Structures are given as structure tokens and as C-alpha cells.
Amino acid sequence: MKRLAITLLLSLAAAAAPALADRDDHDRARRALDAGEILPLSDILAAVHAVQPGRVIEIELERDDGRWVYELELVSPEGQLYDIEIDAATAMVLEVERDGDDD
């Protein structure tokens, strides 16, 4: 019984970890926005859609070489998957890569 309880607790902790990580990401983004270090997400999405229309299915905010960078995964209307990096402070698109391209 004790082993089952420990297994159950470990399973619950593992299931909660992604939710806690998402909350940490949200808090970090909010602090950066409040500090004026990044633009609002609506500005970022507008810049992305101007370059590549589609539906954003994943977005991450990370520090890269001292600057905030959004990494987005997007599905185009044609069904192509794109990885897009954009400077979070300027909304400048840094990289657009279509999955399957070797560039």
C-alpha cells in the first residue's frame, strides 16, 4: 500500500510539472513585458503572420545571447509546419524554417 501511495504521488507530481512550468513561463513573460523588455504578444503574432500566415500551435519565450526571443511553431493553410524565431523586443523576424527544408 505504501508503494502504491508513493507511485501515485510521483505520478501526480509529474503530471503537475508541465502546468507549473507553463505558469513560470507566463510569469517570466509578464515580468519582461512589464519591464518594457518585450512587446505584447499581439504585436509579435502580427509580425509573424505578415511573414507567414497560419495557425500558431506552440510558442516559447527564451533568452538567447542576451535578448528575448520568441520561438513559434506554425501550421500554414497548406498544412506545412514552420519554426519561426522573432526578436521579442523589436518583433523582427530572425528566422523562418519550414520543416523538411535542409537550408
N, CA, C and O of each residue as an XYZ file, in Angstrom:
412
protein
N       0.820     -1.189      0.000
C       0.000      0.000      0.000
C       0.865      1.255      0.000
O       0.570      2.235     -0.685
N       1.946      1.202      0.790
C       2.848      2.344      0.878
C       3.492      2.616     -0.492
O       3.638      3.769     -0.899
N       3.867      1.555     -1.183
C       4.488      1.686     -2.504
C       3.503      2.300     -3.514
O       3.893      3.125     -4.339
N       2.241      1.896     -3.444
C       1.216      2.439     -4.316
C       1.027      3.929     -4.064
O       0.881      4.706     -5.007
N       1.029      4.329     -2.797
C       0.867      5.738     -2.451
C       2.026      6.564     -2.987
O       1.815      7.659     -3.510
N       3.245      6.056     -2.865
C       4.423      6.763     -3.376
C       4.355      6.868     -4.887
O       4.636      7.929     -5.444
N       3.988      5.791     -5.556
C       3.855      5.805     -7.011
C       2.803      6.807     -7.447
O       3.004      7.547     -8.410
N       1.680      6.833     -6.741
C       0.613      7.769     -7.062
C       1.076      9.211     -6.876
O       0.792     10.063     -7.718
N       1.780      9.491     -5.791
C       2.292     10.838     -5.546
C       3.290     11.257     -6.621
O       3.261     12.397     -7.083
N       4.164     10.349     -7.018
C       5.124     10.662     -8.075
C       4.410     10.926     -9.390
O       4.795     11.827    -10.136
N       3.379     10.153     -9.681
C       2.614     10.357    -10.909
C       1.911     11.706    -10.899
O       1.896     12.410    -11.909
N       1.332     12.066     -9.769
C       0.662     13.364     -9.662
C       1.654     14.514     -9.795
O       1.359     15.522    -10.436
N       2.811     14.364     -9.199
C       3.841     15.404     -9.293
C       4.309     15.566    -10.735
O       4.496     16.688    -11.207
N       4.497     14.460    -11.430
C       4.932     14.523    -12.826
C       3.859     15.163    -13.695
O       4.181     15.919    -14.612
N       2.602     14.876    -13.424
C       1.512     15.462    -14.204
C       1.405     16.957    -13.955
O       1.033     17.703    -14.861
N       1.720     17.408    -12.756
C       1.622     18.825    -12.417
C       2.810     19.624    -12.932
O       2.702     20.841    -13.085
N       3.937     18.980    -13.203
C       5.149     19.688    -13.611
C       4.948     20.549    -14.850
O       5.381     21.702    -14.830
N       4.317     20.072    -15.938
C       4.119     20.939    -17.092
C       3.266     22.154    -16.770
O       3.534     23.241    -17.283
N       2.251     22.000    -15.939
C       1.409     23.135    -15.578
C       2.220     24.169    -14.806
O       2.065     25.370    -15.027
N       3.083     23.710    -13.901
C       3.926     24.638    -13.159
C       4.929     25.317    -14.078
O       5.194     26.509    -13.923
N       5.485     24.587    -15.021
C       6.423     25.177    -15.979
C       5.720     26.228    -16.830
O       6.284     27.291    -17.092
N       4.481     25.938    -17.269
C       3.721     26.917    -18.046
C       3.487     28.177    -17.232
O       3.584     29.287    -17.756
N       3.179     28.009    -15.952
C       2.941     29.162    -15.076
C       4.220     29.972    -14.936
O       4.175     31.201    -14.970
N       5.374     29.298    -14.777
C       6.649     30.002    -14.686
C       6.924     30.783    -15.967
O       7.374     31.927    -15.911
N       6.657     30.171    -17.126
C       6.863     30.855    -18.406
C       5.978     32.088    -18.501
O       6.422     33.148    -18.942
N       4.731     31.946    -18.090
C       3.799     33.074    -18.131
C       4.274     34.203    -17.218
O       4.254     35.370    -17.609
N       4.698     33.859    -16.015
C       5.175     34.865    -15.067
C       6.424     35.572    -15.589
O       6.566     36.787    -15.452
N       7.314     34.805    -16.180
C       8.550     35.390    -16.734
C       8.223     36.346    -17.875
O       8.808     37.425    -17.971
N       7.297     35.957    -18.734
C       6.890     36.818    -19.851
C       6.208     38.076    -19.327
O       6.453     39.169    -19.839
N       5.371     37.940    -18.332
C       4.676     39.099    -17.758
C       5.676     40.082    -17.167
O       5.551     41.290    -17.369
N       6.669     39.576    -16.438
C       7.689     40.461    -15.859
C       8.470     41.189    -16.951
O       8.736     42.385    -16.833
N       8.838     40.465    -18.016
C       9.591     41.085    -19.116
C       8.740     42.139    -19.822
O       9.250     43.193    -20.201
N       7.459     41.865    -20.000
C       6.558     42.833    -20.631
C       6.412     44.065    -19.750
O       6.516     45.192    -20.235
N       6.171     43.859    -18.464
C       6.016     44.975    -17.524
C       7.278     45.830    -17.442
O       7.200     47.036    -17.212
N       8.435     45.204    -17.630
C       9.710     45.935    -17.582
C      10.032     46.610    -18.908
O      11.038     47.311    -19.017
N       9.187     46.406    -19.920
C       9.430     47.011    -21.232
C      10.488     46.292    -22.044
O      11.003     46.846    -23.015
N      10.821     45.063    -21.662
C      11.857     44.313    -22.360
C      11.329     43.591    -23.589
O      12.097     43.278    -24.500
N      10.034     43.325    -23.627
C       9.426     42.649    -24.770
C       8.143     43.364    -25.166
O       7.562     44.109    -24.377
N       7.712     43.127    -26.398
C       6.460     43.677    -26.903
C       5.300     42.764    -26.510
O       5.502     41.600    -26.166
N       4.084     43.307    -26.564
C       2.920     42.445    -26.309
C       2.838     41.328    -27.355
O       3.249     41.500    -28.502
N       2.309     40.205    -26.939
C       2.216     39.049    -27.821
C       1.416     39.364    -29.087
O       1.710     38.816    -30.149
N       0.425     40.226    -28.993
C      -0.364     40.586    -30.182
C       0.519     41.224    -31.252
O       0.311     40.980    -32.440
N       1.497     42.034    -30.856
C       2.434     42.629    -31.820
C       3.315     41.560    -32.456
O       3.590     41.602    -33.655
N       3.750     40.611    -31.648
C       4.600     39.525    -32.145
C       3.836     38.685    -33.157
O       4.357     38.368    -34.226
N       2.597     38.323    -32.821
C       1.797     37.495    -33.725
C       1.491     38.220    -35.026
O       1.462     37.594    -36.086
N       1.262     39.526    -34.966
C       1.017     40.300    -36.191
C       2.246     40.267    -37.097
O       2.114     40.122    -38.313
N       3.438     40.398    -36.519
C       4.673     40.350    -37.307
C       4.868     38.978    -37.924
O       5.284     38.868    -39.077
N       4.574     37.943    -37.178
C       4.728     36.576    -37.688
C       3.765     36.340    -38.843
O       4.160     35.823    -39.888
N       2.503     36.716    -38.659
C       1.501     36.462    -39.695
C       1.731     37.307    -40.946
O       1.261     36.946    -42.026
N       2.437     38.414    -40.820
C       2.789     39.210    -42.001
C       3.809     38.472    -42.864
O       3.846     38.656    -44.081
N       4.627     37.646    -42.239
C       5.655     36.883    -42.946
C       5.139     35.524    -43.392
O       5.412     35.081    -44.508
N       4.381     34.857    -42.502
C       3.889     33.515    -42.798
C       2.500     33.339    -42.182
O       2.377     33.168    -40.969
N       1.470     33.378    -43.003
C       0.127     33.140    -42.475
C      -0.007     31.705    -41.970
O       0.652     30.794    -42.471
N      -0.855     31.524    -40.991
C      -1.108     30.198    -40.468
C      -1.575     30.249    -39.039
O      -1.860     31.314    -38.491
N      -1.647     29.077    -38.444
C      -2.124     28.934    -37.066
C      -0.942     28.581    -36.173
O      -0.267     27.574    -36.388
N      -0.700     29.412    -35.176
C       0.370     29.157    -34.220
C      -0.078     28.033    -33.295
O      -1.144     28.102    -32.683
N       0.757     26.991    -33.201
C       0.393     25.854    -32.365
C       1.281     25.734    -31.126
O       0.956     24.996    -30.196
N       2.396     26.456    -31.113
C       3.273     26.431    -29.939
C       4.081     27.707    -29.917
O       4.484     28.216    -30.963
N       4.318     28.223    -28.726
C       5.127     29.428    -28.586
C       5.921     29.346    -27.296
O       5.404     28.943    -26.253
N       7.186     29.735    -27.384
C       8.071     29.749    -26.224
C       8.827     31.065    -26.210
O       9.171     31.606    -27.261
N       9.082     31.574    -25.019
C       9.893     32.767    -24.843
C      11.164     32.358    -24.138
O      11.123     31.761    -23.062
N      12.313     32.683    -24.754
C      13.600     32.286    -24.191
C      14.600     33.425    -24.287
O      14.446     34.341    -25.095
N      15.615     33.355    -23.460
C      16.754     34.276    -23.580
C      17.762     33.612    -24.504
O      18.108     32.444    -24.326
N      18.230     34.365    -25.491
C      19.197     33.840    -26.446
C      20.227     34.930    -26.714
O      19.902     35.976    -27.276
N      21.458     34.685    -26.314
C      22.542     35.660    -26.478
C      22.172     37.022    -25.904
O      22.442     38.058    -26.512
N      21.551     37.010    -24.723
C      21.251     38.252    -24.022
C      19.983     38.958    -24.460
O      19.692     40.046    -23.962
N      19.218     38.378    -25.373
C      17.969     39.024    -25.777
C      16.822     38.030    -25.688
O      17.024     36.816    -25.734
N      15.625     38.565    -25.560
C      14.427     37.742    -25.531
C      14.045     37.352    -26.945
O      13.999     38.195    -27.841
N      13.774     36.082    -27.138
C      13.390     35.560    -28.452
C      12.161     34.675    -28.287
O      12.114     33.793    -27.430
N      11.169     34.937    -29.135
C      10.024     34.034    -29.214
C      10.330     32.978    -30.260
O      10.785     33.287    -31.361
N      10.077     31.732    -29.902
C      10.175     30.617    -30.842
C       8.765     30.091    -31.041
O       8.121     29.644    -30.092
N       8.286     30.146    -32.282
C       6.924     29.740    -32.589
C       6.916     28.571    -33.548
O       7.791     28.442    -34.404
N       5.927     27.731    -33.396
C       5.669     26.673    -34.363
C       4.310     27.003    -34.971
O       3.347     27.270    -34.253
N       4.243     26.982    -36.290
C       3.061     27.434    -37.011
C       2.721     26.441    -38.111
O       3.613     25.881    -38.747
N       1.435     26.225    -38.334
C       0.960     25.390    -39.436
C       0.339     26.322    -40.474
O      -0.585     27.074    -40.167
N       0.847     26.268    -41.697
C       0.339     27.122    -42.772
C      -1.015     26.605    -43.244
O      -1.387     25.474    -42.933
N      -1.760     27.428    -43.998
C      -3.036     26.974    -44.550
C      -2.880     25.735    -45.438
O      -3.831     24.971    -45.603
N      -1.697     25.531    -46.005
C      -1.423     24.363    -46.850
C      -1.007     23.140    -46.045
O      -0.802     22.063    -46.605
N      -0.882     23.305    -44.729
C      -0.516     22.184    -43.877
C       0.975     22.036    -43.622
O       1.395     21.055    -43.009
N       1.780     22.981    -44.076
C       3.223     22.940    -43.832
C       3.519     23.431    -42.420
O       2.859     24.343    -41.922
N       4.505     22.827    -41.781
C       4.913     23.196    -40.439
C       6.126     24.112    -40.517
O       7.098     23.803    -41.207
N       6.074     25.237    -39.814
C       7.162     26.213    -39.804
C       7.631     26.462    -38.379
O       6.833     26.477    -37.442
N       8.938     26.657    -38.229
C       9.539     27.126    -36.986
C      10.005     28.550    -37.251
O      10.735     28.804    -38.209
N       9.584     29.469    -36.404
C       9.884     30.883    -36.614
C      10.466     31.444    -35.331
O       9.936     31.220    -34.243
N      11.570     32.181    -35.471
C      12.162     32.888    -34.338
C      11.982     34.375    -34.570
O      12.186     34.874    -35.676
N      11.594     35.082    -33.507
C      11.339     36.510    -33.625
C      11.868     37.224    -32.382
O      11.686     36.758    -31.257
N      12.518     38.347    -32.603
C      13.040     39.148    -31.501
C      11.851     39.702    -30.719
O      11.015     40.410    -31.280
N      11.773     39.387    -29.443
C      10.619     39.762    -28.636
C      10.572     41.251    -28.318
O       9.514     41.770    -27.962
N      11.701     41.948    -28.439
C      11.744     43.382    -28.133
C      11.416     44.246    -29.344
O      10.927     45.365    -29.190
N      11.680     43.735    -30.553
C      11.506     44.551    -31.759
C      10.491     43.977    -32.741
O      10.067     44.672    -33.665
N      10.102     42.744    -32.559
C       9.221     41.995    -33.474
C       9.892     41.723    -34.816
O       9.213     41.429    -35.800
N      11.221     41.819    -34.863
C      11.949     41.494    -36.079
C      12.035     39.975    -36.220
O      12.452     39.280    -35.294
N      11.636     39.470    -37.388
C      11.712     38.041    -37.645
C      13.168     37.681    -37.885
O      13.815     38.234    -38.774
N      13.676     36.758    -37.092
C      15.076     36.362    -37.170
C      15.289     35.156    -38.072
O      16.309     35.049    -38.753
N      14.310     34.242    -38.070
C      14.473     33.016    -38.854
C      13.110     32.404    -39.138
O      12.233     32.360    -38.276
N      12.957     31.935    -40.365
C      11.775     31.170    -40.754
C      12.287     29.892    -41.389
O      13.030     29.924    -42.370
N      11.885     28.778    -40.825
C      12.355     27.485    -41.317
C      11.162     26.561    -41.503
O      10.402     26.317    -40.566
N      11.005     26.056    -42.701
C       9.940     25.093    -42.974
C      10.452     23.714    -42.656
O      11.533     23.337    -43.108
N       9.699     22.951    -41.885
C      10.113     21.576    -41.575
C      10.275     20.800    -42.861
O       9.430     20.854    -43.755
N      11.363     20.088    -42.937
C      11.670     19.314    -44.135
C      12.668     20.002    -45.045
O      13.285     19.345    -45.883
N      12.843     21.323    -44.902
C      13.843     22.035    -45.690
C      15.207     21.826    -45.053
O      15.329     21.781    -43.829
N      16.220     21.700    -45.880
C      17.575     21.480    -45.371
C      18.386     22.757    -45.279
O      19.580     22.694    -44.985
N      17.783     23.918    -45.517
C      18.517     25.197    -45.510
C      19.082     25.468    -44.163
O      19.730     26.495    -43.961
